[in-house]
Amino acid sequence: MSISFLLTSLIVIVSPGTGVLYTLAAALTKGSRASIAAAFGCTLGIVPHMSAAMLGLAAVLHTSALAFAALKWCGVIYLLCMAWQALRERGALAIEPRLDARSARRVIVTGFLINILNPKLSIFFLAFLPQFIAANEAYPLLKMLELSGAFMAMTFAVFVVYGLFAAFVRDRIVTRPKAMTWLRRAFAGGFAALGAKLALAER
């Protein structure tokens, strides 16, 4: 498993998105246990994206150079858009306290549904993940399963850290505009750097 895959996965996972915001919401409204349940639900929401990518893996690995280039530039544009979005956002995280009456099961189900609709995951699994599998890989589906499992494990671990941290500090940090500004700048720089690297990548 390459360092570039782990680095790409980490940047994608830690960037504030719907799953992160939902996990933070669970932590800020119901505490640490709810945040762990939310992280678990969001991690389960990765399975449909992983399944879709595995079903189309052979076509991706054996496609034409033109199709490969189209996928690559789709990824580059996506990363640059993420960088721009991170830079243009302002203020603190806006999280509404709506989870107080929900059970752990409902928290998990909601997290699952939220990540199914996460476009970041769709593009990552369908455009990025196959590029970390060699064209001559003997067992590409097993390799895809291995990479997907690592991505899911990292997602759960990072989301749990986000949730436990939010439950501990509450609104002392995550609701401060200045702290979020620097965090968004770091994410924007990471997305831009990965976009440049992907633009120079060859099949």
C-alpha positions, -999 to +999 in steps of 0.1 A: +000+000+000+016+032-012+023+063+009+006+084-018-026+065-014-026+069+023-018+106+020-045+111-005-070+092+016-061+111+047-066+145+031-099+134+016-111+121+049-101+149+072-115+176+049-147+190+064-177+175+046-212+162+053-199+132+073-176+153+094-203+179+101-228+152+110-203+136+134-195+170+150-232+177+153-237+144+171-208+152+194-220+187+202-256+178+209-254+143+224-218+137+235-190+113+227-211+080+224-233+096+197-202+108+178-189+073+177-222+060+164-223+087+138-187+079+127-197+042+124-228+051+103-207+074+080-182+046+075-209+021+065-220+047+040-188+041+021-198+005+012-221+014-018-194+036-033-168+008-029-192-017-045-198+005-075-161+010-080-154-027-077-180-035-103-165-011-128-129-018-120-121-039-150-135-013-174-114+014-158-082-006-158-086-016-195-101+015-209-086+038-236-060+065-230-086+091-238-110+078-211-082+076-186-072+112-194-109+122-189-110+105-155-077+121-145-088+156-154-121+151-137-101+144-106-079+174-111-109+197-115-125+182-085-095+188-063-091+224-074-128+230-068-125+216-033-095+239-028-114+270-040-145+260-019-123+257+012-108+292+006-141+310-001-159+297+030-160+320+060-169+319+096-175+290+120-191+257+115-229+261+115-243+230+133-279+228+144-287+208+175-312+182+161-299+149+175-310+150+212-341+127+207-325+102+184-314+067+194-279+053+185-295+033+158-311+063+142-278+082+144-260+053+126-287+051+099-286+088+093-248+088+090-251+059+065-276+078+044-256+110+045-224+094+032-243+075+004-251+110-010-216+123-005-203+132-040-167+134-027-168+096-021-182+088-055-155+107-073-128+093-050-138+056-055-147+059-092-119+082-104-090+081-079-089+047-063-084+027-096-053+048-103-035+032-073-040-003-088-014-014-114-028-024-148-010-058-145-023-065-110-030-102-107-060-098-084-074-063-090-106-068-071-088-080-040-064-050-042-094-028-045-110-044-015-077-040+004-075-003-004-112+003+003-108-015+037-079+008+046-099+039+035-129+028+057-107+021+087-090+055+083-125+072+079-138+056+111-106+065+131-105+101+119-143+107+124-140+093+159-112+117+167-132+146+153-162+136+174-144+130+206-125+162+202-157+182+195-174+166+225-144+175+247-139+211+237-175+219+225-177+254+211-144+266+224-126+259+191-148+246+163-171+277+165-143+302+162-140+318+128-102+324+130-094+288+138-116+275+110-100+300+086-066+286+091-079+250+090-096+257+056-064+273+043-045+241+052-071+219+034-071+242+003-033+239+001-035+201+003-061+199-024-043+222-047-010+202-042-027+169-049-045+184-080-011+195-094+004+160-088-026+143-104-023+166-134+012+153-140+004+117-135+008+091-162-011+058-167 
